[in-house]
């Protein structure tokens, strides 16, 4: 029975790479709605890789913005409907496939794969939320992400663009799920803290710095300024300063302040300690950047050279962006996604001596 199911699966996978859309759609519908959700145990490694090879080329052949967006939603949403063990394998094989195939993606197709990665990161957090942010599951999921991207033991010169984009969108996609418990946040950010001290790719260090830690520092400082002003300024509960700034200000610092003051804690002492912590973090990140050979321009590695048209509008010097039927760039593959094209390709050859970082 299992052999028959495996044979059916392989037959469907072969049709995913067909150049005819009707054939691909029929195979995809059977795979995503019936065959794959019916699997109660993970597939063999070989079958899982073949499955994602087929899904990758199904995405490759998808050529219209609305069709691409729909396919991205279908593929990423499957994370939430599979058995947990199958879902973990589905996610890990997705990351593995993206890294292996990344160097072969041409510039015109990059945006849809950027969008695919972004949506998978979002569903990655949705899966944690569905399971009530169970700490053990959060550990398992973040380890899957880390082992297949930042800490991958595979050829580190392949698929660096995947790592760059994950570092860029990670905090952005986490934002709708904030606030979270401190212990959950520590687990989620641990791979990036570890990577700052061991990776040899200075572009990746710059991406982590600009996409994760610079944003934490910026919003943390802004939140401190609001607290220090004491003018009764209210901050919207969904505002980035409050949501991400709170992540930067470790709640355990208040306990440290209280213990140092004989159990007496007040807002002023907490703010002073948090100011010191923010300043120390900034010095640590600047030191890491200096050791890795980064300057302010490289630190935000997603920044790209731009030209200005005669009308005064800013134009990208890179490739022309794919537009939707209404002539607008797809919302999910907006500026940050498109700006990484050159870095994702060129950065894979950029390797320097690693730097150490200690919190």
BAVEX-340145 format. One record per residue (C-alpha): residue number from 1; residue in one letter; x, y, z. Coordinates in pm, 1 decimal. Layout:
N
NUM, A, X, Y, Z .
...
//
This chain:
359
1, X, 0.0, 0.0, 0.0 .
2, X, 281.1, 237.9, 96.5 .
3, X, 472.5, 146.6, -220.5 .
4, X, 163.2, 222.9, -428.6 .
5, X, 116.8, 559.9, -255.1 .
6, X, 483.0, 641.8, -311.4 .
7, X, 452.6, 549.9, -679.5 .
8, X, 144.1, 771.7, -716.2 .
9, X, 331.4, 1057.5, -549.2 .
10, X, 630.6, 1024.2, -782.0 .
11, X, 400.8, 1018.0, -1083.7 .
12, X, 231.9, 1340.4, -972.3 .
13, X, 565.7, 1509.1, -896.9 .
14, X, 689.7, 1447.5, -1252.5 .
15, X, 389.0, 1635.4, -1388.8 .
16, X, 464.2, 1944.0, -1176.3 .
17, X, 746.5, 2044.2, -1411.1 .
18, X, 530.9, 2013.3, -1722.7 .
19, X, 526.6, 2321.8, -1945.4 .
20, X, 146.1, 2292.2, -1979.0 .
21, X, -34.0, 2479.3, -1704.1 .
22, X, -340.6, 2251.0, -1708.3 .
23, X, -120.5, 1947.0, -1641.1 .
24, X, 66.1, 2125.5, -1361.2 .
25, X, -255.5, 2248.7, -1199.7 .
26, X, -416.0, 1905.5, -1199.0 .
27, X, -109.8, 1741.4, -1046.1 .
28, X, -68.1, 2022.1, -792.4 .
29, X, -431.9, 2000.3, -684.9 .
30, X, -405.5, 1626.8, -618.5 .
31, X, -74.8, 1662.0, -434.0 .
32, X, -170.5, 1952.4, -209.0 .
33, X, -532.1, 1865.4, -134.8 .
34, X, -525.8, 1490.4, -97.4 .
35, X, -198.1, 1301.9, -135.9 .
36, X, 38.0, 1505.5, 83.1 .
37, X, -211.5, 1583.3, 366.6 .
38, X, -290.2, 1209.9, 385.1 .
39, X, 70.9, 1127.8, 478.6 .
40, X, 93.2, 1060.6, 852.9 .
41, X, 468.5, 995.2, 848.0 .
42, X, 751.9, 1185.9, 680.6 .
43, X, 846.2, 1080.4, 328.7 .
44, X, 1181.7, 926.3, 251.2 .
45, X, 1452.4, 1189.8, 205.2 .
46, X, 1473.4, 1104.7, -162.8 .
47, X, 1097.8, 1140.3, -217.5 .
48, X, 1086.2, 1467.2, -20.0 .
49, X, 1364.1, 1615.4, -234.3 .
50, X, 1192.8, 1501.7, -554.6 .
51, X, 865.9, 1654.4, -433.9 .
52, X, 1024.3, 1994.0, -375.1 .
53, X, 1218.2, 1972.5, -699.8 .
54, X, 883.4, 1940.7, -875.3 .
55, X, 725.2, 2221.7, -671.2 .
56, X, 1025.1, 2443.4, -743.6 .
57, X, 981.8, 2404.3, -1119.5 .
58, X, 607.7, 2445.2, -1087.9 .
59, X, 684.6, 2784.2, -932.2 .
60, X, 946.5, 2844.7, -1201.0 .
61, X, 688.3, 2806.5, -1480.2 .
62, X, 433.5, 3029.9, -1303.4 .
63, X, 453.4, 3352.0, -1505.0 .
64, X, 173.1, 3593.3, -1406.5 .
65, X, 168.0, 3796.9, -1079.9 .
66, X, -177.3, 3683.1, -966.3 .
67, X, -102.9, 3320.2, -1051.7 .
68, X, 232.2, 3342.0, -873.4 .
69, X, 78.4, 3493.2, -560.0 .
70, X, -192.2, 3225.8, -550.3 .
71, X, 64.0, 2946.6, -588.8 .
72, X, 284.4, 3097.2, -316.8 .
73, X, -15.4, 3104.2, -80.3 .
74, X, -104.6, 2742.5, -156.9 .
75, X, 248.8, 2614.3, -105.6 .
76, X, 318.0, 2807.2, 215.4 .
77, X, -25.1, 2747.4, 373.4 .
78, X, 33.1, 2373.9, 350.7 .
79, X, 265.9, 2406.8, 652.0 .
80, X, -43.6, 2451.2, 870.2 .
81, X, -245.3, 2157.8, 734.7 .
82, X, 8.9, 1874.4, 737.8 .
83, X, 91.3, 1640.3, 1024.3 .
84, X, 357.1, 1809.5, 1236.3 .
85, X, 639.3, 1570.1, 1147.7 .
86, X, 554.1, 1597.5, 777.2 .
87, X, 529.4, 1976.3, 809.5 .
88, X, 878.9, 1995.9, 960.1 .
89, X, 1018.0, 1786.3, 674.3 .
90, X, 825.2, 1992.9, 418.3 .
91, X, 977.1, 2315.0, 556.8 .
92, X, 1332.7, 2183.5, 588.6 .
93, X, 1329.4, 2038.1, 235.1 .
94, X, 1192.8, 2367.6, 103.0 .
95, X, 1492.3, 2552.1, 251.5 .
96, X, 1734.2, 2288.7, 123.8 .
97, X, 1589.1, 2306.1, -227.6 .
98, X, 1593.7, 2685.6, -236.3 .
99, X, 1960.9, 2694.1, -141.3 .
100, X, 2055.3, 2427.9, -395.1 .
101, X, 1864.7, 2589.5, -681.2 .
102, X, 1929.6, 2954.4, -594.8 .
103, X, 2230.9, 3012.5, -819.4 .
104, X, 2029.8, 2898.3, -1122.2 .
105, X, 1744.3, 3148.0, -1075.4 .
106, X, 1762.1, 3427.6, -1332.3 .
107, X, 1702.6, 3792.7, -1241.6 .
108, X, 1351.6, 3802.3, -1389.1 .
109, X, 1234.4, 3518.9, -1163.2 .
110, X, 1395.8, 3629.6, -836.1 .
111, X, 1099.6, 3834.6, -711.8 .
112, X, 856.2, 3543.8, -701.6 .
113, X, 1105.4, 3330.5, -509.2 .
114, X, 1169.3, 3619.4, -268.1 .
115, X, 793.6, 3629.0, -214.0 .
116, X, 785.5, 3251.3, -161.0 .
117, X, 1052.8, 3272.6, 110.9 .
118, X, 876.5, 3564.0, 280.9 .
119, X, 542.4, 3381.5, 292.3 .
120, X, 705.8, 3064.9, 425.1 .
121, X, 867.1, 3264.2, 707.3 .
122, X, 525.7, 3410.3, 791.2 .
123, X, 357.9, 3065.9, 794.0 .
124, X, 653.6, 2940.3, 997.7 .
125, X, 545.7, 3182.0, 1273.3 .
126, X, 178.2, 3096.5, 1218.2 .
127, X, 258.3, 2730.7, 1287.4 .
128, X, 414.6, 2830.9, 1618.8 .
129, X, 111.4, 3043.0, 1704.3 .
130, X, -126.3, 2757.0, 1617.2 .
131, X, 59.7, 2548.8, 1875.6 .
132, X, 35.7, 2827.1, 2138.0 .
133, X, 407.6, 2910.5, 2108.2 .
134, X, 499.6, 2586.0, 2279.9 .
135, X, 865.3, 2638.8, 2371.7 .
136, X, 972.3, 2287.1, 2275.1 .
137, X, 814.6, 2322.4, 1930.2 .
138, X, 962.4, 2671.1, 1887.6 .
139, X, 1304.5, 2517.7, 1956.7 .
140, X, 1244.4, 2243.1, 1698.1 .
141, X, 1124.8, 2482.8, 1430.9 .
142, X, 1398.7, 2742.0, 1480.4 .
143, X, 1658.7, 2464.1, 1470.9 .
144, X, 1517.9, 2348.2, 1136.0 .
145, X, 1549.1, 2703.6, 1005.1 .
146, X, 1899.6, 2752.8, 1145.5 .
147, X, 2041.8, 2417.3, 1032.3 .
148, X, 1919.2, 2466.0, 677.1 .
149, X, 2023.1, 2830.0, 638.1 .
150, X, 2258.0, 3021.5, 870.0 .
151, X, 2432.8, 2712.9, 1010.9 .
152, X, 2396.6, 2486.4, 708.1 .
153, X, 2677.0, 2229.5, 677.7 .
154, X, 2627.1, 2208.5, 302.0 .
155, X, 2847.7, 2399.8, 59.3 .
156, X, 2836.4, 2745.7, 212.7 .
157, X, 2897.5, 2913.4, -121.2 .
158, X, 2557.6, 2793.0, -248.9 .
159, X, 2231.6, 2972.2, -182.2 .
160, X, 2364.2, 3259.0, 29.1 .
161, X, 2090.9, 3476.0, -119.1 .
162, X, 1836.6, 3266.8, 73.7 .
163, X, 2016.3, 3348.4, 399.6 .
164, X, 2033.8, 3717.1, 310.4 .
165, X, 1662.1, 3738.5, 242.6 .
166, X, 1562.9, 3549.5, 557.3 .
167, X, 1777.3, 3787.0, 765.6 .
168, X, 1604.5, 4079.6, 593.7 .
169, X, 1242.1, 3969.0, 637.6 .
170, X, 1258.3, 3773.8, 966.1 .
171, X, 1176.1, 4061.0, 1201.4 .
172, X, 928.2, 4213.1, 955.3 .
173, X, 727.7, 3890.7, 938.7 .
174, X, 750.2, 3841.3, 1315.6 .
175, X, 599.4, 4184.6, 1382.8 .
176, X, 228.4, 4082.7, 1340.0 .
177, X, 277.4, 3815.2, 1608.9 .
178, X, 421.4, 4047.8, 1873.8 .
179, X, 420.5, 4083.7, 2169.2 .
180, X, 562.2, 3745.7, 2275.2 .
181, X, 707.2, 3602.6, 2593.7 .
182, X, 1072.4, 3681.7, 2652.9 .
183, X, 1178.9, 3315.4, 2651.6 .
184, X, 1018.6, 3267.5, 2307.9 .
185, X, 1192.9, 3575.5, 2168.3 .
186, X, 1528.0, 3455.4, 2298.1 .
187, X, 1488.6, 3125.9, 2110.5 .
188, X, 1377.2, 3301.7, 1791.2 .
189, X, 1672.4, 3543.2, 1787.4 .
190, X, 1938.4, 3296.6, 1901.1 .
191, X, 2043.9, 3182.5, 1547.9 .
192, X, 2115.1, 3541.9, 1448.0 .
193, X, 2315.0, 3613.0, 1763.5 .
194, X, 2516.8, 3294.9, 1706.1 .
195, X, 2571.1, 3374.9, 1339.0 .
196, X, 2719.5, 3715.3, 1424.9 .
197, X, 3004.6, 3536.2, 1600.5 .
198, X, 3081.1, 3254.9, 1359.3 .
199, X, 2983.6, 3325.9, 998.1 .
200, X, 3256.9, 3420.9, 751.9 .
201, X, 3028.7, 3592.4, 502.6 .
202, X, 3049.9, 3965.9, 572.4 .
203, X, 2743.4, 4035.0, 354.9 .
204, X, 2536.1, 3804.4, 575.8 .
205, X, 2674.1, 3976.7, 887.1 .
206, X, 2564.3, 4307.0, 734.9 .
207, X, 2218.7, 4171.2, 654.7 .
208, X, 2171.6, 4043.0, 1009.9 .
209, X, 2293.6, 4370.5, 1150.3 .
210, X, 2068.5, 4588.6, 932.7 .
211, X, 1764.1, 4359.0, 922.6 .
212, X, 1756.8, 4247.2, 1285.4 .
213, X, 1982.8, 4423.7, 1533.3 .
214, X, 1991.7, 4775.7, 1386.8 .
215, X, 1611.7, 4772.1, 1382.7 .
216, X, 1601.8, 4650.4, 1743.6 .
217, X, 1843.2, 4923.9, 1849.0 .
218, X, 1656.2, 5193.4, 1660.3 .
219, X, 1313.3, 5106.9, 1798.3 .
220, X, 1454.1, 5038.5, 2145.4 .
221, X, 1604.3, 5386.5, 2156.2 .
222, X, 1279.2, 5540.2, 2032.8 .
223, X, 1081.1, 5361.1, 2303.1 .
224, X, 1327.6, 5478.6, 2568.4 .
225, X, 1289.7, 5836.8, 2449.1 .
226, X, 911.7, 5807.1, 2479.5 .
227, X, 946.8, 5668.9, 2834.0 .
228, X, 1197.5, 5935.6, 2935.2 .
229, X, 987.6, 6223.6, 2801.9 .
230, X, 725.6, 6158.9, 3068.6 .
231, X, 481.0, 6381.9, 2884.1 .
232, X, 208.6, 6123.3, 2877.1 .
233, X, 273.7, 6051.6, 2510.9 .
234, X, 67.4, 5753.6, 2402.8 .
235, X, 199.4, 5496.6, 2156.5 .
236, X, -36.8, 5289.2, 1944.1 .
237, X, -41.5, 4926.8, 2062.4 .
238, X, 44.1, 4811.5, 1708.5 .
239, X, 313.0, 5072.7, 1650.8 .
240, X, 654.5, 4940.7, 1546.1 .
241, X, 826.5, 5140.3, 1822.0 .
242, X, 624.2, 4965.9, 2091.5 .
243, X, 618.7, 4616.7, 1939.1 .
244, X, 980.1, 4583.6, 1825.8 .
245, X, 1122.1, 4830.7, 2076.9 .
246, X, 989.9, 4617.1, 2359.7 .
247, X, 1177.3, 4319.5, 2214.6 .
248, X, 1499.5, 4520.9, 2237.4 .
249, X, 1441.4, 4607.8, 2601.8 .
250, X, 1480.4, 4278.0, 2784.6 .
251, X, 1217.8, 4258.1, 3058.7 .
252, X, 1465.7, 4074.5, 3280.4 .
253, X, 1660.1, 4400.1, 3315.6 .
254, X, 1396.6, 4526.5, 3556.2 .
255, X, 1465.8, 4232.1, 3783.3 .
256, X, 1836.5, 4317.0, 3773.8 .
257, X, 1762.7, 4679.1, 3862.5 .
258, X, 1540.7, 4571.6, 4150.3 .
259, X, 1804.6, 4336.8, 4291.8 .
260, X, 2072.0, 4605.3, 4266.8 .
261, X, 1849.2, 4852.6, 4449.3 .
262, X, 1740.8, 4625.6, 4731.1 .
263, X, 1417.5, 4532.1, 4559.9 .
264, X, 1326.1, 4895.9, 4498.4 .
265, X, 1237.9, 4941.2, 4131.8 .
266, X, 1122.8, 5260.6, 3969.6 .
267, X, 1077.6, 5366.1, 3607.4 .
268, X, 1377.2, 5600.7, 3614.9 .
269, X, 1622.3, 5330.9, 3724.4 .
270, X, 1481.2, 5087.3, 3467.8 .
271, X, 1518.1, 5343.8, 3190.2 .
272, X, 1878.3, 5420.4, 3293.4 .
273, X, 1973.8, 5053.1, 3286.7 .
274, X, 1802.7, 5000.2, 2953.7 .
275, X, 1990.5, 5299.9, 2814.6 .
276, X, 2316.7, 5139.4, 2924.2 .
277, X, 2214.7, 4807.5, 2770.3 .
278, X, 2125.2, 4971.0, 2437.5 .
279, X, 2455.5, 5160.0, 2431.8 .
280, X, 2650.4, 4842.9, 2509.5 .
281, X, 2468.5, 4651.1, 2236.9 .
282, X, 2542.4, 4923.0, 1986.0 .
283, X, 2913.2, 4917.0, 2073.8 .
284, X, 2915.9, 4537.1, 2040.7 .
285, X, 2754.8, 4548.2, 1695.9 .
286, X, 2990.0, 4824.0, 1578.9 .
287, X, 3285.6, 4617.5, 1698.7 .
288, X, 3157.8, 4311.6, 1511.4 .
289, X, 3110.3, 4520.2, 1198.6 .
290, X, 3461.5, 4663.2, 1226.6 .
291, X, 3616.9, 4317.8, 1272.4 .
292, X, 3420.8, 4185.6, 975.3 .
293, X, 3540.8, 4473.7, 759.0 .
294, X, 3203.4, 4647.4, 739.8 .
295, X, 3143.0, 5019.7, 730.7 .
296, X, 2814.8, 5205.4, 758.3 .
297, X, 2754.7, 5168.3, 386.6 .
298, X, 2805.3, 4793.5, 379.8 .
299, X, 2628.5, 4728.4, 708.5 .
300, X, 2296.7, 4791.3, 545.9 .
301, X, 2387.7, 4561.9, 262.2 .
302, X, 2039.9, 4572.0, 115.2 .
303, X, 2095.4, 4935.5, 17.8 .
304, X, 2162.1, 4960.9, -353.1 .
305, X, 2278.5, 5235.7, -590.5 .
306, X, 1994.6, 5429.6, -743.7 .
307, X, 1952.4, 5673.1, -1031.4 .
308, X, 1719.2, 5970.8, -1058.8 .
309, X, 1507.1, 6025.4, -1365.8 .
310, X, 1448.9, 6360.6, -1535.3 .
311, X, 1119.1, 6388.6, -1351.8 .
312, X, 1294.0, 6352.1, -1019.0 .
313, X, 1173.9, 5998.8, -949.9 .
314, X, 1420.5, 5748.1, -809.4 .
315, X, 1495.5, 5457.5, -1038.1 .
316, X, 1672.4, 5133.7, -956.4 .
317, X, 1989.8, 5063.9, -1153.3 .
318, X, 1912.0, 4696.0, -1143.0 .
319, X, 1667.2, 4498.3, -1348.8 .
320, X, 1320.5, 4618.6, -1439.1 .
321, X, 1068.1, 4495.5, -1184.9 .
322, X, 781.2, 4268.1, -1278.2 .
323, X, 448.7, 4452.0, -1263.8 .
324, X, 98.3, 4332.4, -1196.4 .
325, X, -191.1, 4362.6, -1437.8 .
326, X, -267.4, 4709.6, -1300.2 .
327, X, 90.0, 4823.4, -1354.2 .
328, X, 185.0, 4815.0, -988.0 .
329, X, 458.1, 4611.4, -829.2 .
330, X, 326.6, 4318.3, -625.8 .
331, X, 289.4, 4435.2, -268.1 .
332, X, 462.9, 4138.3, -111.6 .
333, X, 766.4, 4161.4, -337.8 .
334, X, 815.6, 4531.8, -278.1 .
335, X, 1131.1, 4736.1, -224.1 .
336, X, 1320.5, 4517.6, 20.5 .
337, X, 1264.6, 4206.0, -186.6 .
338, X, 1371.7, 4362.4, -513.7 .
339, X, 1673.1, 4546.4, -376.4 .
340, X, 1851.1, 4223.6, -289.8 .
341, X, 1891.5, 4085.0, -641.1 .
342, X, 2248.4, 4199.2, -699.7 .
343, X, 2363.4, 4122.8, -345.4 .
344, X, 2207.5, 3775.2, -354.1 .
345, X, 2405.4, 3684.7, -663.2 .
346, X, 2731.4, 3868.2, -603.5 .
347, X, 2745.9, 3813.3, -229.7 .
348, X, 2784.4, 3436.7, -259.4 .
349, X, 3153.1, 3488.1, -339.1 .
350, X, 3206.4, 3727.9, -49.5 .
351, X, 3381.3, 3552.0, 237.3 .
352, X, 3603.5, 3709.8, 498.8 .
353, X, 3745.6, 3614.9, 833.8 .
354, X, 3467.7, 3553.6, 1089.7 .
355, X, 3418.7, 3776.0, 1391.2 .
356, X, 3317.2, 3695.2, 1744.5 .
357, X, 3016.1, 3840.5, 1917.1 .
358, X, 2916.3, 3793.3, 2278.1 .
359, X, 2603.7, 3926.9, 2443.1 .
//
